[in-house]
Amino acid sequence: MRRLAEITDKRVASKMLEHVGFPSDAPEPWPARGPPESGSSSRCFDDEPQADDDTPATHVQ
């Protein structure tokens, strides 16, 4: 692929995008997320026992 042209006029770009069925305006930004939860409550694996877990760990060998 090679560049054939560069569109710098916003009106021309809008007309071209709308002609082929694409939106010509920018999408709305997503709302901001809250901060990550702090503490040791985040776990990668739900089946891994933790020190405060009362369930004994069983390992199959």
Secondary structure, 3 states (H helix, E strand, C coil): CCCCCCCCCHHHHHHHHHHCCCCCCCCCCCCCCCCCCCCCCCCCCCCCCCCCCCCCCCCCC
